[in-house]
Amino acid sequence: MIVHGFMSFAAVCVTVACLVIIGSFSLIIYNLSIFVSDMEQQNRILVYVDETYDTAEAKSVGSRINLVENVREAEFMSREEAGRRFIEQQGGGEAYDGIDASTFRDRIIVTLEDNSKMEETVQQIREIQGVASISDRPELAEGFTTIQRILDIASAAIIIVLLVVSLFMISNTIKLAMYDRRDEIAIMKMIGATNRFIRFPYFVEGFLIGLISGVVAFFLEWGLYNLLDARITEMQSLQLFSITPFREILLPVAVVFGVTGLFVGMFGSVMSIRKFLDV
Amino acid sequence: MIEFRNVNKVYEAGNRALEGVSLRIEDGEFVFLVGPSGSGKSTIIKLLTAELEPTSGSIEVNGYKLETIKKRQIPYMRRTVGVIFQDFRLIENKTVFENVAYGMRIVGASGKEIKARVPYVLDLVGLENRGRRFPHELSGGEQQRVAIARALVNNPAMIVADEPTGNLDPQRSYEIMMLLESINALGTTVMVVTHERELVNRFTKRVIAIQDGRVINDGMDGYYINEEN
């Protein structure tokens, strides 16, 4: 079915290269987004409860905070626990032996759904009875939101540009393959072949080019990803940044590569043959 | 049957290729269409295979009215006309058998039908032992016979040969003409487009002469226009 081997090979190579470039870029963006999102999640709001409230009352403040829109989680921490953690963080020792739990206040650790709405949410929490004070870092939240937005816009723009460039390159490669066969197509037309009859083998060929490209690109991406994972783990002993293991994203990556490869192969073939059918 | 009624063709660049051409070729006829280079012969072939559309006038080919034919019907019209070209136009990476069988595949013939028909047609054109050869392994005359076999394989109502002997020596040219004459004797209409005067005059057939896009003669007298005129 694949008549002109070299041109088909070239089409596969170009498709694989484009898929790997787009795939790699998308996976880098995906991991950066997760990293930023994780960092964002760590930016929590600390709500101190009025010190006259007993534990049950303080917990009820937590329940009311939980009802505020945009609050994902409101975790209660007793003053005893807070004291214990403080001493732990300071390294312990005799100097802290005399510290009484009453020195601390019951508190609620609040995680938000959307950090860009932190200011409004904090305002709503502040209005809840029993809230003594709030410790938040809006500038940090804003920073993360900005980074996330930049990442979203940049990744969308770059992926679109790469996709257009890829389609152009693939379509041109296939057109070149078709140009190589224009005489054959003209003969077929002259002896009475229908367009459907002529298209069919090219459609099948496009399908095969797409399928082979998708499979090759997937395994290549897998190898490159694992290589990058190993290098990152090796480079940073503190493990500040970790990338999602490939096995966790294996299925969506395989589906995206397969579908994109097939779409580009078949669409490219059928579109490229159109002008040669007009005989 | 082919009928041209007052056909005019002016190309986009403004060149007038045909002017008021009217001609009729009945089923079973053998006709030479002759004329010097640029006289309009090739335009007539392109019009009757629907490669081109006339500027005005009407054309009918084997029951298809080309001025009203739908695009998707064109392949079916073309199957009624077997076209043979000067440069043979064979598919180089297919054997002789496959080239001829290809014509049957496009009309959806079964493998069994192909196996029965292709050897018969190859035998008819004298290539019964050449089925496994590739076009480049054959002489020019043999390649033209393959093209004739391909044109014949679907039993078309008509064969149109566009300068079929242009690349052949006089002996091979005569043999190809004899072959076309024998095909005509079996009932297929044959139209041969040529500018080879001597060859035309060796056969007593109807000759339609074209010059400057007009039919200047149509008869059995072997008339031929001298290119120098």
Interface residues (C-beta under 8 A of the other chain):
Chain A: V3 D183 E184 A186 I187 M188 K189 M190 I191 G192 A193 T194 N195 F197 V279
Chain B: T49 E51 R72 P75 Y76 M77 R78 R79 G82 V83 R89 L90 I91 N93 Y102 G103 I106 V107 R150 A151 N154
